[in-house]
């Protein structure tokens, strides 16, 4: 009877160890995936933040225009802007519309 009880205890310990290792592996995989997602989102946030910081104000854009482009940039009328769409191998050109919400 002692041998049977010892075998049951050993079997229980082996089984519980396997379950714990499997659960730990799944948690480690979730942590790795979450860290990778955070890294990607951090990179996107840094890019958007940089864009916002340097291109957010019209004064700053005008400053960059005078500093880097001088007379190369010209102001366009919004009515002159056209949108070019390709849908299902059909090319369409239509006027640019501003929608105020």
C-alpha positions as protocol buffer text, in pm:
chain_id: "A"
residue {
  index: 1
  type: UNK
  ca { x: 0 y: 0 z: 0 }
}
residue {
  index: 2
  type: UNK
  ca { x: 290 y: 234 z: 75 }
}
residue {
  index: 3
  type: UNK
  ca { x: 431 y: 178 z: -272 }
}
residue {
  index: 4
  type: UNK
  ca { x: 94 y: 257 z: -430 }
}
residue {
  index: 5
  type: UNK
  ca { x: 61 y: 578 z: -227 }
}
residue {
  index: 6
  type: UNK
  ca { x: 418 y: 677 z: -316 }
}
residue {
  index: 7
  type: UNK
  ca { x: 348 y: 609 z: -686 }
}
residue {
  index: 8
  type: UNK
  ca { x: 29 y: 821 z: -671 }
}
residue {
  index: 9
  type: UNK
  ca { x: 219 y: 1108 z: -504 }
}
residue {
  index: 10
  type: UNK
  ca { x: 500 y: 1092 z: -762 }
}
residue {
  index: 11
  type: UNK
  ca { x: 248 y: 1077 z: -1046 }
}
residue {
  index: 12
  type: UNK
  ca { x: 61 y: 1376 z: -898 }
}
residue {
  index: 13
  type: UNK
  ca { x: 387 y: 1574 z: -866 }
}
residue {
  index: 14
  type: UNK
  ca { x: 490 y: 1496 z: -1225 }
}
residue {
  index: 15
  type: UNK
  ca { x: 146 y: 1590 z: -1354 }
}
residue {
  index: 16
  type: UNK
  ca { x: 132 y: 1914 z: -1156 }
}
residue {
  index: 17
  type: UNK
  ca { x: 485 y: 2005 z: -1271 }
}
residue {
  index: 18
  type: UNK
  ca { x: 386 y: 1952 z: -1635 }
}
residue {
  index: 19
  type: UNK
  ca { x: 74 y: 2166 z: -1593 }
}
residue {
  index: 20
  type: UNK
  ca { x: 270 y: 2445 z: -1422 }
}
residue {
  index: 21
  type: UNK
  ca { x: 541 y: 2442 z: -1691 }
}
residue {
  index: 22
  type: UNK
  ca { x: 280 y: 2454 z: -1969 }
}
residue {
  index: 23
  type: UNK
  ca { x: 95 y: 2742 z: -1804 }
}
residue {
  index: 24
  type: UNK
  ca { x: 422 y: 2930 z: -1747 }
}
residue {
  index: 25
  type: UNK
  ca { x: 517 y: 2885 z: -2115 }
}
residue {
  index: 26
  type: UNK
  ca { x: 181 y: 3024 z: -2227 }
}
residue {
  index: 27
  type: UNK
  ca { x: 219 y: 3325 z: -1996 }
}
residue {
  index: 28
  type: UNK
  ca { x: 573 y: 3388 z: -2126 }
}
residue {
  index: 29
  type: UNK
  ca { x: 442 y: 3377 z: -2485 }
}
residue {
  index: 30
  type: UNK
  ca { x: 169 y: 3630 z: -2399 }
}
residue {
  index: 31
  type: UNK
  ca { x: 424 y: 3857 z: -2228 }
}
residue {
  index: 32
  type: UNK
  ca { x: 652 y: 3841 z: -2534 }
}
residue {
  index: 33
  type: UNK
  ca { x: 365 y: 3920 z: -2771 }
}
residue {
  index: 34
  type: UNK
  ca { x: 252 y: 4210 z: -2554 }
}
residue {
  index: 35
  type: UNK
  ca { x: 606 y: 4350 z: -2534 }
}
residue {
  index: 36
  type: UNK
  ca { x: 640 y: 4332 z: -2912 }
}
residue {
  index: 37
  type: UNK
  ca { x: 306 y: 4510 z: -2959 }
}
residue {
  index: 38
  type: UNK
  ca { x: 412 y: 4778 z: -2711 }
}
residue {
  index: 39
  type: UNK
  ca { x: 743 y: 4822 z: -2896 }
}
residue {
  index: 40
  type: UNK
  ca { x: 562 y: 4870 z: -3227 }
}
residue {
  index: 41
  type: UNK
  ca { x: 312 y: 5113 z: -3073 }
}
residue {
  index: 42
  type: UNK
  ca { x: 596 y: 5304 z: -2908 }
}
residue {
  index: 43
  type: UNK
  ca { x: 767 y: 5347 z: -3245 }
}
residue {
  index: 44
  type: UNK
  ca { x: 441 y: 5467 z: -3402 }
}
residue {
  index: 45
  type: UNK
  ca { x: 385 y: 5706 z: -3113 }
}
residue {
  index: 46
  type: UNK
  ca { x: 735 y: 5849 z: -3148 }
}
residue {
  index: 47
  type: UNK
  ca { x: 684 y: 5906 z: -3520 }
}
residue {
  index: 48
  type: UNK
  ca { x: 345 y: 6071 z: -3472 }
}
residue {
  index: 49
  type: UNK
  ca { x: 478 y: 6279 z: -3186 }
}
residue {
  index: 50
  type: UNK
  ca { x: 771 y: 6395 z: -3397 }
}
residue {
  index: 51
  type: UNK
  ca { x: 539 y: 6484 z: -3683 }
}
residue {
  index: 52
  type: UNK
  ca { x: 309 y: 6675 z: -3449 }
}
residue {
  index: 53
  type: UNK
  ca { x: 593 y: 6861 z: -3283 }
}
residue {
  index: 54
  type: UNK
  ca { x: 752 y: 6977 z: -3606 }
}
residue {
  index: 55
  type: UNK
  ca { x: 457 y: 7015 z: -3841 }
}
residue {
  index: 56
  type: UNK
  ca { x: 170 y: 7110 z: -3615 }
}
residue {
  index: 57
  type: UNK
  ca { x: 157 y: 7484 z: -3661 }
}
residue {
  index: 58
  type: UNK
  ca { x: 113 y: 7682 z: -3978 }
}
residue {
  index: 59
  type: UNK
  ca { x: 371 y: 7933 z: -3856 }
}
residue {
  index: 60
  type: UNK
  ca { x: 627 y: 7659 z: -3833 }
}
residue {
  index: 61
  type: UNK
  ca { x: 540 y: 7537 z: -4182 }
}
residue {
  index: 62
  type: UNK
  ca { x: 580 y: 7888 z: -4317 }
}
residue {
  index: 63
  type: UNK
  ca { x: 911 y: 7914 z: -4138 }
}
residue {
  index: 64
  type: UNK
  ca { x: 1027 y: 7586 z: -4299 }
}
residue {
  index: 65
  type: UNK
  ca { x: 910 y: 7708 z: -4637 }
}
residue {
  index: 66
  type: UNK
  ca { x: 1115 y: 8024 z: -4613 }
}
residue {
  index: 67
  type: UNK
  ca { x: 1412 y: 7843 z: -4464 }
}
residue {
  index: 68
  type: UNK
  ca { x: 1436 y: 7543 z: -4698 }
}
residue {
  index: 69
  type: UNK
  ca { x: 1232 y: 7604 z: -5010 }
}
residue {
  index: 70
  type: UNK
  ca { x: 1242 y: 7979 z: -5057 }
}
residue {
  index: 71
  type: UNK
  ca { x: 1038 y: 8039 z: -5374 }
}
residue {
  index: 72
  type: UNK
  ca { x: 985 y: 7678 z: -5473 }
}
residue {
  index: 73
  type: UNK
  ca { x: 649 y: 7642 z: -5298 }
}
residue {
  index: 74
  type: UNK
  ca { x: 341 y: 7816 z: -5425 }
}
residue {
  index: 75
  type: UNK
  ca { x: -2 y: 7844 z: -5273 }
}
residue {
  index: 76
  type: UNK
  ca { x: -277 y: 7648 z: -5450 }
}
residue {
  index: 77
  type: UNK
  ca { x: -646 y: 7711 z: -5449 }
}
residue {
  index: 78
  type: UNK
  ca { x: -848 y: 7424 z: -5302 }
}
residue {
  index: 79
  type: UNK
  ca { x: -1073 y: 7423 z: -5607 }
}
residue {
  index: 80
  type: UNK
  ca { x: -771 y: 7338 z: -5824 }
}
residue {
  index: 81
  type: UNK
  ca { x: -696 y: 7017 z: -5635 }
}
residue {
  index: 82
  type: UNK
  ca { x: -816 y: 6693 z: -5795 }
}
residue {
  index: 83
  type: UNK
  ca { x: -843 y: 6345 z: -5647 }
}
residue {
  index: 84
  type: UNK
  ca { x: -734 y: 6046 z: -5853 }
}
residue {
  index: 85
  type: UNK
  ca { x: -901 y: 5714 z: -5759 }
}
residue {
  index: 86
  type: UNK
  ca { x: -840 y: 5368 z: -5895 }
}
residue {
  index: 87
  type: UNK
  ca { x: -1120 y: 5124 z: -5810 }
}
residue {
  index: 88
  type: UNK
  ca { x: -1163 y: 4788 z: -5985 }
}
residue {
  index: 89
  type: UNK
  ca { x: -929 y: 4895 z: -6267 }
}
residue {
  index: 90
  type: UNK
  ca { x: -1140 y: 5208 z: -6328 }
}
residue {
  index: 91
  type: UNK
  ca { x: -962 y: 5541 z: -6305 }
}
residue {
  index: 92
  type: UNK
  ca { x: -1161 y: 5841 z: -6187 }
}
residue {
  index: 93
  type: UNK
  ca { x: -1065 y: 6200 z: -6133 }
}
residue {
  index: 94
  type: UNK
  ca { x: -1292 y: 6425 z: -5930 }
}
residue {
  index: 95
  type: UNK
  ca { x: -1273 y: 6748 z: -5736 }
}
residue {
  index: 96
  type: UNK
  ca { x: -1139 y: 6763 z: -5384 }
}
residue {
  index: 97
  type: UNK
  ca { x: -1415 y: 6819 z: -5128 }
}
residue {
  index: 98
  type: UNK
  ca { x: -1380 y: 6942 z: -4774 }
}
residue {
  index: 99
  type: UNK
  ca { x: -1635 y: 6795 z: -4539 }
}
residue {
  index: 100
  type: UNK
  ca { x: -1693 y: 6979 z: -4214 }
}
residue {
  index: 101
  type: UNK
  ca { x: -1824 y: 6769 z: -3929 }
}
